[in-house]
Each structure stands twice: as structure tokens, then as C-alpha cells.
Amino acid sequence: MLIIRAGETDDAPGIARVHVESWQAAYRGIVPQAYLDSLTVQNQALMWARLLDRRRGLTVLVSEADDGRIVGFTAGGEVRHRDPRFQAEISSLYVMPHIQRQGHGTRLFMALSNRLAAQQLKGLFVWVLAENQPGRAFYEKCGGEPAGEVTREFAGTPLREIGYGWRETPKYG
Ligand SMILES: CC(C)(COP(=O)(O)OP(=O)(O)OC[C@H]1O[C@@H](n2cnc3c(N)ncnc32)[C@H](O)[C@@H]1OP(=O)(O)O)[C@@H](O)C(=O)NCCC(=O)NCCS
């Protein structure tokens, strides 16, 4: 049974493990390899500990397997760019590579969306790398509609991102 719960500062190493493993698997051939190789659980744990400490309106949820290990996480809050259509944004959603495609991402998405809707944030948005086809298929399956496009420099390489939006933040029973 998978448990979804709020992330705490102590969860930073577990979240960092998922972050590094899923980035290195999902973004190979998309994000510069030197950047992927430079990611370490230790460094990401420091970043996540700082984020979880400060929080500043960020909602972080983790999914925990039977053995208590964190196998997925998601984070979101108020939209970071100004767009009157969407007040909430998903900033991260990652599932450990070996358990993807078993419904865990959907459960995390639904739980985060419910939390953001409960904060009265209307409309939901997410940026996905254009070349991340599984990520795009996932958000399309979740009901997101294309809602923007941007090219940003990342580790010295321009990367195209596609925005997906939901006019109403979805609520699940
Ligand atoms: C995207 C991600 C969060 C999805 O989580 P997941 O647990 O694998 O997804 P689910 O099992 O809930 O999939 C739900 C639906 O999304 C779509 N989908 C998910 N993975 C897919 C893939 N690899 N290829 C095509 N469609 C996919 C399917 O429609 C799937 O439904 P189905 O299995 O009934 O066909 C996960 O694959 C992941 O962590 N990927 C790497 C990071 C990433 O891309 N994050 C999103 C961008 S921030």
C-alpha cells in the first residue's frame, strides 16, 4: 500500500534520492549529461531541506512504500509566472523509475491538486520539457491542455518547455 502524506524537513534525503534517480533516467538525452552527472543526493537533500524548512506557500507531498521509503514526491503552490488563467502551479512531480506506470504519479497529482484547490487557488498549471514525451502524455491523461510554450536556458543549453493548464483546479473525491 502506498501512503501519500505531507513532506517534512526530515524527508529531504528521501526526496533527493527520487529527484536524482528520476532526473537521471527521464532527462538523459534531453538535459546536458554533465549537469545530470553532477547531481548528487547529498546536494539535492540540502536544497530540499532548505525548501521544506522555509516552505513559503509550497505544498510538498511524498508517497511512501510499505518499507517506509519515499518512492515519489510532488510540490506546488502559487503560480510563479503571472498568468491570470492559472493561480496554482505544479513545480515538481517525480516517481522512482522502477515503479513508474503503476498509477503512483496519478495519485500524487490528484492529492496535490486537491490540496491546491482547498487553498482556493483556481486553475492549475505545469511546465514540462517539450522532449519529455512520457511527462507530456501523463499530464494530457490528467486532463491538462496545452497552455503555453517557452524556451529557457538550462545549464548552457536552450530547452523548450510546454505548459499544460487546467482552468479549474481538478478536485477528486
Ligand atoms: C511523469 C510521471 C510523474 C508519471 O508517473 P507514473 O506513476 O509513471 O504515471 P501513472 O502510472 O500514474 O500514469 C498515468 C497515465 O499517464 C500516461 N503515462 C505515464 N507514463 C507514460 C509513459 N512512459 N508513456 C506514455 N504515457 C505515459 C499514461 O496515459 C498513463 O495511464 P496508463 O498507464 O493507464 O496508460 C513519472 O513517469 C515520472 O516521474 N517521470 C519522470 C519525471 C517527469 O517527467 N515528471 C513530470 C514532469 S515535472
The ligand as a MOL file (V3000), in Angstrom:
LIG
                    3D

  0  0  0     0  0            999 V3000
M  V30 BEGIN CTAB
M  V30 COUNTS 48 50 0 0 0
M  V30 BEGIN ATOM
M  V30 1 C 5.5300 11.5240 -15.2900 0
M  V30 2 C 5.4380 10.6340 -14.0390 0
M  V30 3 C 5.3420 11.5150 -12.7900 0
M  V30 4 C 4.1700 9.7590 -14.1650 0
M  V30 5 O 4.0730 8.9540 -13.0290 0
M  V30 6 P 3.6040 7.4080 -13.1860 0
M  V30 7 O 3.3840 6.8610 -11.8360 0
M  V30 8 O 4.5920 6.7210 -14.0500 0
M  V30 9 O 2.2480 7.6240 -14.0060 0
M  V30 10 P 0.8700 6.7980 -13.9480 0
M  V30 11 O 1.1720 5.3370 -13.8070 0
M  V30 12 O 0.0010 7.4150 -12.9350 0
M  V30 13 O 0.3400 7.0830 -15.4350 0
M  V30 14 C -0.9000 7.6800 -15.7350 0
M  V30 15 C -1.0310 7.8440 -17.2320 0
M  V30 16 O -0.0460 8.7560 -17.7400 0
M  V30 17 C 0.3890 8.3220 -19.0510 0
M  V30 18 N 1.7800 7.8890 -18.9940 0
M  V30 19 C 2.5490 7.7600 -17.8720 0
M  V30 20 N 3.7980 7.3540 -18.2110 0
M  V30 21 C 3.8050 7.2310 -19.5530 0
M  V30 22 C 4.7940 6.8380 -20.4960 0
M  V30 23 N 6.0320 6.4800 -20.0980 0
M  V30 24 N 4.4700 6.8190 -21.8030 0
M  V30 25 C 3.2380 7.1560 -22.2200 0
M  V30 26 N 2.2290 7.5360 -21.3810 0
M  V30 27 C 2.5190 7.5620 -20.0570 0
M  V30 28 C -0.4880 7.1200 -19.4060 0
M  V30 29 O -1.6420 7.5980 -20.0380 0
M  V30 30 C -0.8240 6.5710 -18.0160 0
M  V30 31 O -2.0070 5.8190 -17.9890 0
M  V30 32 P -1.9770 4.2510 -18.3990 0
M  V30 33 O -0.8120 3.6320 -17.6980 0
M  V30 34 O -3.3050 3.7710 -17.9200 0
M  V30 35 O -1.8140 4.2340 -19.8900 0
M  V30 36 C 6.6540 9.6570 -13.9280 0
M  V30 37 O 6.7390 8.8800 -15.0960 0
M  V30 38 C 7.9660 10.3710 -13.7180 0
M  V30 39 O 8.3790 10.5920 -12.5800 0
M  V30 40 N 8.6320 10.7060 -14.8240 0
M  V30 41 C 9.9160 11.3670 -14.7590 0
M  V30 42 C 9.7800 12.8080 -14.3500 0
M  V30 43 C 8.7350 13.5840 -15.0900 0
M  V30 44 O 8.6330 13.5130 -16.2930 0
M  V30 45 N 7.9390 14.3380 -14.3230 0
M  V30 46 C 6.9000 15.1660 -14.8860 0
M  V30 47 C 7.4020 16.4710 -15.3340 0
M  V30 48 S 7.5750 17.5740 -13.9500 0
M  V30 END ATOM
M  V30 BEGIN BOND
M  V30 1 1 1 2
M  V30 2 1 2 3
M  V30 3 1 2 4
M  V30 4 1 2 36
M  V30 5 1 4 5
M  V30 6 1 5 6
M  V30 7 2 6 7
M  V30 8 1 6 8
M  V30 9 1 6 9
M  V30 10 1 9 10
M  V30 11 2 10 11
M  V30 12 1 10 12
M  V30 13 1 10 13
M  V30 14 1 13 14
M  V30 15 1 14 15
M  V30 16 1 15 16
M  V30 17 1 15 30
M  V30 18 1 16 17
M  V30 19 1 17 18
M  V30 20 1 17 28
M  V30 21 1 18 19
M  V30 22 1 18 27
M  V30 23 2 19 20
M  V30 24 1 20 21
M  V30 25 1 21 22
M  V30 26 2 21 27
M  V30 27 1 22 23
M  V30 28 2 22 24
M  V30 29 1 24 25
M  V30 30 2 25 26
M  V30 31 1 26 27
M  V30 32 1 28 29
M  V30 33 1 28 30
M  V30 34 1 30 31
M  V30 35 1 31 32
M  V30 36 2 32 33
M  V30 37 1 32 34
M  V30 38 1 32 35
M  V30 39 1 36 37
M  V30 40 1 36 38
M  V30 41 2 38 39
M  V30 42 1 38 40
M  V30 43 1 40 41
M  V30 44 1 41 42
M  V30 45 1 42 43
M  V30 46 2 43 44
M  V30 47 1 43 45
M  V30 48 1 45 46
M  V30 49 1 46 47
M  V30 50 1 47 48
M  V30 END BOND
M  V30 END CTAB
M  END
